[in-house]
Amino acid sequence: MIYLAVVSIIWAFSFGLIGSSLAGLDSFLVATLRLGIASVIFIIFLRIRTIGAIDRIRLVLIGAIQFGVMYGCYMKAFQYIPSHIVAIFSITTPIYVVLIHNFRQKSFSKKFILVALLSVVGAGIIKAQSVTTGDIWVGFSLMQLAGVSFAFGQVAYRDWKKENPQVVDHSVFALLSLGGFVSVGCFSFLLTDFSNLNISLAQWQSVVYLGIVASGLGFFLWNKGATKVNPGTLAAFNNAVVPLAVLCSLFVFGEIESLGAEDLLRLVLGGSLILGAVAMSKPLTQSVD
């Protein structure tokens, strides 16, 4: 559990850092660089012969979804909504953790439909005057796809580790990060405008920090922690970062200055509805083992 708690603190600062220092940079390129740096770090620990070919492919595919698809959508969301709203829209991830786990176990609760509807209503209320209607829904949709991808990877890796308890996490983590790197790298190769690329020193410093600490160390500790708790606890920890991230974005990175009284009211009301949706799903998460 300590692994998940440490990562929650690390990630809380990432939202505001991305929104403030990496604005204007291509989102797919930033995601590719982050995962590339993380892969370089963990490639030295890779012990590929400790697992079979099928498991290698399986881990690469898990990483492609959990890190590649998630990062592509997550980074893209910052182009449509400010970082504190990105953090709030990530609050539904624990619902997806349990929903995916239940789906894999061939069980389902209709209560999740109401939970999803409450989350959408909350997103609608949050819409600030400075964010157009189209942008808020694009941002919300991107964050939900990111949440589903991240949740899938957590559950899938947890299940794989239960099947392979003898494998040390750091000996295979490079396969996950490489899968994500290749996945989002394909999008960057096709969509990034390299002819107009201009990255400042400060932006490079942010990318390196995010690659080494937030992506490399963060994802490794998170997936390691995910193997040591049940899906209910894992779902709950997915939300531990949200209030910290919102506070950091608003007060540490100064986004509070761009919000009026009406925007703050919308933020509180909409965030409360989304939080209520997650609270409604709590009995379901606690029953999962």
N, C-alpha and C positions, 0 to 999 in steps of 0.2 A: 504493500500500500504506500510505503514511503516513496517508491519510484514515481508513482502517479502524482503524489503531492508535490514533489520537486519539479516535475515537468510542468505542472499547472502554473507554478510561479514563473518559470522560464517563459512559457508561452503567453502569459498575460501581457508582457511587454512587446511581444512580436506584432500584435495587431496595430498598435499605435506607431511602431517603428516603420512598418511597411507603409501605412497611410501617410506618414509625414516625410519620410526620406526617399521612398522609392516611387513616388507619384510621377507618372509620365513614362516610366520604363515599361517595356513590353512585359506583360504578366507571365506569358509562357517562357520567355527567356529567363526571367528571374527565378521561376520555379525550376527550370532546367539547371541553372547555375547552382542553386541551393542543393538540389539532389546530387549534382555532379560532385560538389565539394564533400558532401556526406559520404558518397560512394568511395571517393579517394581515401578518406580516413579509414573506412571499415574494410576496404579491399585487402589490407595487410593482415587482417584477422581471419580472412576467409579460408575455410578448410573444406573445399568442395568435395573431397573424397569421403567425407564423413556421412554423406547422404547419397541416395540413388538418383538417377537421371530424372525420374518422374517427380521426385520431391524437389529437385532443383527447379524444374519448370513450374511446378506448383507455387513455389515461393516467389519466383520472378513474376508470375501472373498476379499473385496477391499484392506484391509491391506495386505493380503497374496500376492496379485499381486504388489501393489504399493511399499511396503516395503520389502517383502520376496523375490520375484523373482528379483526385481530391485537390492537389496543389494547383492544377490548371484552373479548376473552377474557383477555388478559394482566392487565388491571386487575381483572377479576372474580376471578381466581385468588387475589389477595391476601386475599379474604374467606374463603378456605378453608385456606390454608397460609401459613406465615411466609415472609418475603422470601428467606431463604437457600435454602429448598427451591424457591421459584419460580425462583431462579437456576439451581439444579441441574437442574430439569426442562426448562430451556431448552436444555440441552446437546445435545439431539437435533436442533436446527435444521439443522446442517450436513448431516445425513443427508437431510433433506427437500430441501435445496438441490440436492444431486446427484441424488436420486431424481426430482425434478421436471424437472431438466435432461435426465436420461436418458429420461424419459417423453416429453418434447417432441421428443427426438431418436429416439424409437421404439426404445429399447434398455432392457434391464432385467437385473438380477442377482438371483438367488434368495438371495444372501447377505444382502440387505436384510431378509428375513423373520427370519433369526436375529438380526440386529442389533436389530430392533424388539422381539423377544421378550426379549432381554437387557435392553433399556431398561425394559420393563414389570416384569421381575423386580427390577431395581434400585430402581424406584419402590416396589415392595411392601416391600422391606427397609427403605427409608428411613422408613416410617411410624413416627412418634414417638408416645409415649404421650399427648402433649398434643394430638395430631391424630387425630380419629376416622377409622375406615376409610373411611366414605363421603366425608368431606371430602378425604382424600388422593387418592382416585381422581377426584373431581370436579376438584380442582386439577390433577392430572396430565393429565386429558383436556383441560381448558381450555388448558393450556400446549402440548399437542401441536397443538391446533387453531390456536393462536397461532403456533406454529412453522411449520406448513404454510403459513399465510397470509403470514407474513413472508418465508419462503423463495420462495414463488410470486412475490411482488412483486419481489424482488431479481432473480430469473432473468428475469422478464418485462420489467422495465425494462432490464436488460442487453441483452436481445435487441432491444428497441425502439431502444436507443441505437446498436447496431451497424447497424441499418437507417437511422438518421438521424444520422450522425456530425457533420453540420454544425450541429446544434442545440446551443446552449449550455445546460448543465444547469439553471442558475438561472432561465433564461427560461421553463421549463415546470414547475418543481417545484411551483408553486402549484396546478397541476391535480391533482397527486398528493395533496397535503395537503387540498385541498378535497374530493376524492373520499372521503378518509378521514373528514373532518369531517362530511360529509353522511351517510355510512354509519353511523357510530357515533352521530351526532346523532339519527337516526331511532329507535334503541334507547333513547336517553336520553329523547326526547320521549314515548315510550310507557311506559317503565318507571320513570323517576325520580320519586320522591315529592317534588315541589317544595314542597308545603305544609309539610313538616317539614325543609326545607333550612336548615342553619346552618353557614356556613363562617367559620372564625376568620381573623384577619389572618395568622397563621403559615401556615395552610393555603393562603391566597391566594398568599403569597410562594412556597411550594413549587410551586404550580400554575404560576405565572408563570415560575419558573426552569425547570421541566420543559418548559413550552411553548416557551420561547425557546431554551434550550440543548439539552436532551435530545431534544426532538421536532424543533424547527426546524433548528438547526445540525446536530444529530446525524443525523437522517434524510437531510438534504441531502448531508452529507459521506459518509455510508454509501453512498447510491445512486451518488454520483459515483465513489467508490472501487470500487464493484462493476463499473463499466463499464471499469475499467482493469486488472482481473485476470481469470484464468480461473475457472470455477466451482469447481475444486478448491481454489484459494487462498481464494476467497470463503467456501467451506464451512469451511475451517480457521479463518478469522478470526471466524466466527460463534461460536466457542467461546472465543476469547481473553478475552472479558468474564466468562466463568463463574467461574473461580477468584478473580478480583478482586472480583466481586460477592458471592460467598460470604464472603470474608474481610471485606469492608466491612460486610455485614449482621451477621455474628457479632461482630466486634470494634469497629467504629466505631459501629454503632447498637445494640450491646449485646444482641443476641439470644442470645449464648453463655450469658448468665446464666440463661436459662429452660430450658437443656438439661442433662439428667443424663448420667452416664457411658454408660448404655445407649443414649440418644438419639444421643450423639456416635459411638458404635460403629456404630449403624445408618446414620448419615449417611456415615461413611467407607466402610463396606462397600457400601451401595447406590450411593453416588456413584462408587465404583471400578468397579462393574458397568456403570453407564451410560457411564463414561469408556472402559471396555473395549469397549463396543459401538461407540462412536465410533471408537476405535482400529482396530477390526476393519474399519470402513468406509473407513479411510484409503487403502488401496491403490486403492479404487474412486474416491475423490475425486481422487487424484493422476493417475489416468488420464484424467480429464475435461478437455477443452480447448474 
